[in-house]
Amino acid sequence: MSQRIWLSSPHLGEEETAFVEDAFKTNWIAPLGPHVDGFERELAAYVGVGHAAAVSSGTAAIHLALILLGVKAGDTVFCSSLTFVGSSNPILYCNAQPVFIDSQPESWNMCPQALERAFEWARREGRMPRCVILVNLYGQSADMDAIVAICERYGVPVLEDAAESLGATYKGRASGSFGRIGIFSFNGNKIITTSGGGMLVADDEALVVRARKLSTQAREPAAHYEHTEIGFNYRMSNVLAGIGRGQLRVLDDRVAKRRQVFETYRNALAGSAIEWMPEPAGMRSTRWLSCFTLPGGDLARRQAELLQFLERHSIEARPVWKPMHLQPLYRGAPFFAHESGDVAARLFESGICLPSGSNLTDDQQARVIEQLRRALAQVGA
């Protein structure tokens, strides 16, 4: 297994050790503490948002955000379909009803035209959404100008899921800073990691103060344990926040490395017919994962054969996310496709994610490229 090349393994350095040692020396190892406060301040400053609350996961941050935005049982919530299930499951936690929005080919992210048609349908049906969960896929922002303008016109707030896109920008502005609330993830495979953790950010201080309360079991300010509403055990520990503070100091380097990994793949495979995930003008992706699609037909079989070929050579690669509207869990949920058809389904059928970690060595990437060339020749791409 020491020879295995992973899709996106954790990349720790020297910065984290001092913060973690400080947490142990001061005995601040339980949830909350000075590193939590520091991590919140530093991340908020990095993305240019006023306030932040550190929590146990990106999914927890989305759940809290939905509550903060007033989502209740029976409400409708729009959500990007091409995403990880952690983006949409919190809708079900709230006993709300998801409506899924297709991707656009230009960015693989939420399609503004499909979103517009979903709003027109919702208005006719009397099912206007409480909010829109907009996912920035694989490290790249969606078309924020178009999508935010549509949501503002209908008076519906955006919950920006930037779990995969910390460090990305849209027209010079940080991903995660466009929505009424933004969220980030620090899972082990993300750009930076705290092993597990997330962050909720907003310019509205009252929202973040309430998020902190709800994430600490909604305890009231009393000498005893007083509770008047349901809360959650969602706060980040001081130890993990210390790791995050160290990781944040090298975030720009991690993004630069992943972008370099992507460019190396693209240059090395320039003669192939595969198509890389596009990066539209004005967007700067982190290239959290380097993704491409296969050309031609019989895609499901050829995709499976390519992945199996790489797996036989101990190289971890994966299909693009299976869209939520195709998941058995969400069978029957409304879905609004791109005008050309179901883009998310085509991307799932033809898309592949390659090893993309910022700790990927030159020799490891050369090995991936060599085996990928052989695999592409075998499947006819």
C-alpha positions in Angstrom: 0.0 0.0 0.0 3.0 2.3 0.4 3.2 2.3 -3.4 -0.4 3.3 -3.9 -1.2 6.8 -5.3 -4.2 8.3 -3.6 -6.7 10.6 -5.2 -6.2 13.5 -2.6 -4.4 12.6 0.6 -3.9 14.9 3.5 -0.8 17.2 3.2 0.6 18.3 6.5 3.7 20.4 7.1 5.6 22.0 9.9 3.2 24.9 10.6 0.6 22.7 12.4 2.9 21.2 15.0 3.4 24.4 17.0 -0.3 25.1 17.3 -1.2 21.5 18.3 1.7 21.5 20.9 0.3 24.8 22.3 -3.1 23.2 22.7 -1.7 20.3 24.7 0.6 22.6 26.8 -2.3 24.8 27.7 -4.7 21.8 28.1 -7.1 23.4 25.6 -8.0 20.1 23.9 -11.8 20.2 24.3 -14.2 22.0 21.9 -13.6 25.8 21.8 -10.5 27.6 22.9 -8.1 30.2 21.5 -7.2 28.3 18.4 -10.9 28.1 17.4 -11.2 31.9 17.9 -8.0 32.4 15.9 -9.0 30.1 13.1 -12.3 31.8 12.7 -10.7 35.2 12.5 -8.0 34.2 10.1 -10.2 32.3 7.7 -12.8 35.1 7.7 -10.1 37.6 6.8 -8.7 35.3 4.1 -12.0 35.1 2.3 -13.0 38.7 3.0 -16.1 37.9 5.1 -16.9 39.5 8.4 -17.5 36.6 10.7 -17.0 32.8 10.9 -18.0 29.9 13.1 -15.8 26.7 13.2 -17.8 23.5 13.3 -17.3 19.7 13.1 -17.9 19.3 9.3 -19.0 21.1 6.1 -22.2 19.1 6.3 -22.9 20.4 9.8 -22.2 24.0 8.5 -24.8 23.5 5.8 -27.4 22.1 8.3 -26.9 25.1 10.6 -27.1 27.5 7.6 -30.4 26.1 6.5 -31.8 26.6 10.1 -30.4 30.1 10.1 -32.1 30.9 6.8 -35.4 29.7 8.3 -35.8 26.3 6.5 -38.6 24.3 8.1 -40.5 21.1 7.5 -42.2 21.2 4.2 -40.2 24.0 2.7 -38.6 23.8 -0.7 -34.8 24.2 -1.2 -33.1 24.4 -4.6 -29.7 22.6 -4.8 -27.0 21.8 -7.4 -27.5 18.2 -8.5 -23.9 17.5 -9.4 -22.4 17.3 -5.9 -21.6 15.1 -3.0 -24.5 14.0 -0.9 -23.3 16.1 2.0 -24.6 19.2 0.2 -28.2 18.0 0.0 -28.7 15.7 3.0 -29.1 18.6 5.4 -32.3 19.5 3.4 -33.7 16.2 4.6 -32.4 16.8 8.2 -34.8 19.8 8.1 -37.6 17.7 6.7 -37.6 20.0 3.7 -38.1 19.1 0.0 -35.1 19.3 -2.4 -35.4 20.5 -6.0 -32.3 19.8 -8.1 -30.7 22.1 -10.7 -28.5 20.8 -13.6 -25.0 21.9 -14.5 -23.8 24.0 -17.4 -21.2 22.6 -19.8 -19.1 25.8 -19.5 -18.2 25.3 -15.8 -19.9 22.0 -14.7 -21.6 24.2 -12.0 -25.2 25.2 -11.6 -26.9 26.3 -14.8 -28.4 29.8 -14.5 -31.0 29.0 -17.2 -32.1 25.9 -15.5 -32.3 27.8 -12.2 -34.5 30.4 -13.9 -36.9 27.8 -15.1 -37.0 26.2 -11.7 -38.0 29.5 -10.2 -40.7 30.0 -12.8 -42.1 26.5 -12.0 -41.9 27.2 -8.2 -43.9 30.4 -8.6 -46.6 28.7 -10.6 -46.8 25.8 -8.1 -46.6 28.0 -5.0 -43.4 26.3 -3.9 -40.9 29.2 -3.8 -37.7 28.0 -2.2 -36.5 29.1 1.2 -32.9 29.2 -0.2 -30.7 28.0 -3.0 -27.7 25.8 -2.2 -25.1 26.6 -4.8 -22.2 24.2 -4.9 -18.8 25.3 -6.3 -17.7 22.0 -7.8 -14.1 20.5 -7.8 -12.6 23.8 -6.7 -14.3 26.2 -9.1 -16.9 28.9 -8.5 -20.2 28.9 -10.4 -21.3 31.8 -12.5 -21.9 33.9 -9.5 -23.0 37.1 -11.2 -25.8 35.4 -13.1 -27.0 33.1 -10.3 -26.9 35.7 -7.5 -28.8 38.2 -9.8 -31.6 35.6 -10.4 -31.9 34.8 -6.7 -32.0 38.4 -5.7 -34.7 39.1 -8.3 -36.8 36.4 -6.6 -35.8 37.5 -3.1 -34.3 34.1 -2.2 -30.9 33.9 -0.3 -27.9 31.9 -1.6 -26.2 29.4 0.6 -22.8 29.0 -1.1 -21.3 25.6 -0.6 -17.6 26.2 -1.1 -16.5 23.0 0.6 -14.3 22.1 -2.4 -13.2 25.6 -3.4 -11.4 27.4 -0.6 -8.8 29.5 -2.3 -10.6 29.8 -5.6 -11.7 33.2 -6.9 -14.5 34.6 -9.2 -13.5 37.9 -10.8 -10.9 38.4 -8.1 -13.3 37.8 -5.2 -13.0 34.7 -2.9 -15.2 31.7 -3.4 -17.5 31.4 -0.4 -18.0 35.1 -0.1 -21.0 35.6 -2.4 -23.8 34.0 -0.6 -25.8 35.2 2.4 -23.9 32.3 4.1 -20.9 30.5 2.9 -19.5 27.1 4.0 -16.1 25.4 3.8 -14.9 21.8 4.5 -11.7 20.7 6.1 -12.2 17.0 5.5 -9.0 14.9 5.1 -9.1 15.1 1.3 -9.7 18.8 0.9 -7.3 21.6 -0.1 -6.4 22.1 3.6 -7.6 19.8 6.4 -8.2 19.7 10.1 -8.8 15.9 9.7 -12.5 16.7 10.0 -14.1 20.0 10.3 -15.9 22.9 8.6 -16.6 26.6 8.7 -19.7 28.8 8.3 -19.1 32.4 7.2 -21.3 35.4 6.8 -21.1 39.2 6.9 -24.2 39.2 9.2 -22.7 38.9 12.7 -26.1 38.0 14.2 -26.3 34.9 12.0 -22.8 33.7 13.0 -23.5 34.4 16.7 -26.6 32.2 16.4 -24.7 29.5 14.6 -22.2 29.3 17.5 -25.1 29.0 19.9 -26.8 26.3 17.9 -23.6 24.4 17.5 -23.0 24.2 21.2 -26.3 22.5 22.1 -28.1 25.9 22.1 -27.1 26.5 25.7 -28.6 29.6 27.2 -26.4 32.1 29.2 -27.1 30.8 32.7 -25.0 29.3 35.5 -26.7 26.0 35.0 -27.5 24.2 31.8 -30.6 25.9 30.4 -32.1 25.0 27.0 -35.1 26.6 25.2 -34.5 25.2 21.7 -32.9 22.3 20.0 -29.1 22.6 19.5 -26.4 20.4 18.1 -22.9 19.1 19.1 -21.3 20.7 16.1 -18.4 22.8 17.5 -14.8 22.3 16.4 -12.2 21.3 18.9 -9.2 23.6 19.8 -6.8 20.9 18.7 -8.3 20.6 15.2 -8.5 24.3 14.9 -4.8 24.5 15.7 -4.2 22.2 12.7 -6.4 24.4 10.6 -4.4 27.6 11.5 -1.2 25.9 10.4 -2.8 24.7 7.2 -4.3 28.1 6.4 -0.8 29.6 6.3 0.2 27.3 3.3 -3.2 27.5 1.5 -1.9 29.6 -1.4 1.0 27.1 -1.9 -1.4 24.2 -1.8 -3.6 25.8 -4.5 -0.6 26.6 -6.6 0.6 23.0 -6.4 -2.7 21.6 -7.4 -3.0 23.9 -10.3 0.5 22.8 -11.4 -0.6 19.2 -11.1 -3.5 19.9 -13.4 -1.3 21.7 -16.0 1.2 18.8 -16.0 -1.6 16.4 -16.8 -3.0 18.7 -19.5 0.3 19.2 -21.2 1.3 15.6 -21.0 -1.9 14.4 -22.5 -2.3 17.2 -25.1 -2.6 14.7 -27.9 -5.5 12.9 -26.4 -9.2 13.4 -27.3 -10.2 13.8 -23.7 -11.8 17.1 -22.5 -10.7 18.7 -19.3 -13.0 20.4 -16.8 -13.1 24.0 -18.3 -12.1 27.1 -16.4 -14.2 30.0 -17.8 -12.7 33.5 -18.1 -12.7 35.4 -14.8 -12.6 32.2 -12.7 -9.6 30.8 -11.0 -10.1 27.3 -9.9 -8.1 25.5 -7.1 -8.2 22.4 -9.3 -9.0 20.5 -6.1 -9.3 17.5 -8.4 -8.1 17.3 -12.0 -11.1 16.0 -13.9 -11.7 15.1 -17.6 -14.4 13.5 -19.7 -14.1 10.7 -22.2 -15.2 11.3 -25.8 -17.4 9.1 -27.9 -20.0 6.5 -27.0 -20.4 3.4 -24.8 -19.2 5.6 -22.0 -20.2 3.6 -18.9 -18.3 0.6 -20.0 -15.2 2.5 -21.1 -15.2 4.6 -18.0 -15.3 1.4 -15.8 -12.5 -0.2 -17.8 -10.3 2.8 -17.5 -10.8 3.0 -13.7 -10.2 -0.7 -13.3 -7.0 -0.4 -15.3 -5.7 2.3 -13.1 -6.8 0.4 -10.0 -4.8 -2.6 -11.1 -1.8 -0.4 -11.0 -2.6 1.0 -7.5 -3.7 4.4 -8.7 -6.9 5.7 -7.1 -9.2 7.5 -9.6 -13.0 8.0 -9.4 -16.0 8.9 -11.5 -17.3 12.4 -11.3 -20.0 12.7 -8.6 -23.2 10.8 -9.3 -25.9 13.6 -9.5 -28.3 13.8 -6.7 -31.4 13.5 -9.0 -30.1 10.1 -10.0 -29.6 8.9 -6.4 -32.2 6.4 -5.0 -32.4 8.5 -1.9 -33.9 11.4 -3.9 -36.0 9.4 -6.3 -39.0 11.6 -7.4 -37.4 14.9 -6.4 -38.0 17.6 -9.1 -35.0 18.2 -11.4 -34.5 21.0 -13.9 -32.1 20.1 -16.8 -29.9 22.2 -19.0 -31.6 23.2 -22.3 -29.4 20.7 -24.1 -30.4 17.8 -21.9 -29.1 16.3 -18.6 -25.6 17.7 -18.4 -24.9 16.3 -14.9 -25.8 12.8 -16.0 -23.4 13.0 -19.0 -20.6 14.2 -16.8 -21.2 11.4 -14.4 -21.2 8.9 -17.2 -18.0 10.2 -18.9 -16.1 12.0 -16.1 -13.0 10.8 -14.3 -11.1 12.4 -11.4 -7.3 11.8 -11.2 -4.9 11.9 -8.3 -4.5 15.6 -7.6 -3.0 16.0 -4.1 -0.6 18.9 -3.4 1.8 16.2 -2.0 1.8 14.3 -5.3 5.5 13.8 -6.3 6.8 14.3 -9.9 7.6 10.5 -10.0 4.1 9.6 -8.9 2.4 11.9 -11.4 4.7 10.5 -14.2 3.5 7.1 -13.2 -0.1 8.1 -13.4 0.4 9.7 -16.8 2.1 6.6 -18.1 -0.6 4.3 -17.0 -3.4 6.7 -18.0 -2.0 6.8 -21.6 -2.1 3.0 -21.7 -5.6 3.0 -20.3 -6.9 5.6 -22.8 -5.4 3.6 -25.7 -7.2 0.5 -24.4 -10.6 2.2 -24.2 -10.1 4.1 -27.4 -9.7 7.7 -26.3 
